Amino acid sequence: MNRPILIDMYSDMVCPWCYLGKRRLGAALRQCPDLVVSLNFKPYELNPDLPPEGMDRAVYMAQKFPDARRVAAIHRQLLEHGQAVGIRFNFDAIRRVPNTRLAHRLVALAGEHAPLLSEAIFTAYFEQGEDIGQLDRLLAIATRVGLKAAELREALALAAADSLVEDELAEGRRLGIQGVPFFVIAGRWAISGAQDTAQWVAALREIGNRLQGEHPTEP
């Protein structure tokens, strides 16, 4: 049996490159069905100082990215890359830039549903323009992937989820992560950015071979 490969993905739900990177990694994994991979989602906050209610996106973009032509070019690039992996970016639908701490807490509580939940949150924000900073909206998204809103609401009222997110954010800072997506593989290798699918396939196969060589299958 192949040795499982643990991948920690640091990302933020308002990062379009994170959404793209997640989809590209997923496409690579489908091309490597012989590899056993465990994907953990780790939090990163691009805008930790945003108020809990978020901020008007037009104001935010004007302040943070004053070169509108450059933003438009990046959006065109993302639209093209996204279409290749089934993402339909709809930047015009996004009205607010949310504080994502609550979304990170929800994913931390999702357990085995975390991959589906993170995907659903990305989709809700980037394709449907939903305000993922609002608790009721997040709980509605969670029910789409089989989670129970009442149980999540109770769990979010406790401090454990936020403590876990704080610890993982601190871990990211210790690793020196300054941009996302950022992937730590088997605790030893790092890959930064939304690498394309072919690069992921090559990297995963090389790492899989190295790990298998260290722990060969017993007869």
Buried (B, 14 or more C-beta within 10 A) or exposed (E): EBBEBBBBBBBBBBBBBBBBBBBBBBBBBEEBEEBEBEBEBBBBBBBEEBEEEBBEBEEBBEEEEEEEEEBEEBBEEBBEBBEEBEBEBBBEEBEBBBBBBBBBBBBBBBEEBBBBBBBBBBBBBBBEBBBBBBBEBBBBBBEEBEBEBEEBEEBBEEEEBBEBBBEBBEBBEEBEBEEBBBBBBBEEBBBBBBBBBEEBBEBBBEBBEEBBEEEEEEE
